[in-house]
């Protein structure tokens, strides 16, 4: 399967949910992945840049070193 833009769980989509939507995402290798649950959802801005609790732009609760908890 090859998508023109992005793929989400095997389905081609025009865009990942970087800055809007209930669940925020990041892209890696043309695939959309969900941000970690401890990342604070930021309106009109990127919420994370990876899947781990250490890749959040801001934490939903607390930060322990580099990780949101």
Buried (B, 14 or more C-beta within 10 A) or exposed (E): EEBEEBBBEEEEBEEBBBBEEEEBBBBEEEBBBBBBEBBBBBEEEBBBBBBBBBBBBEBBEEBEEEBBE
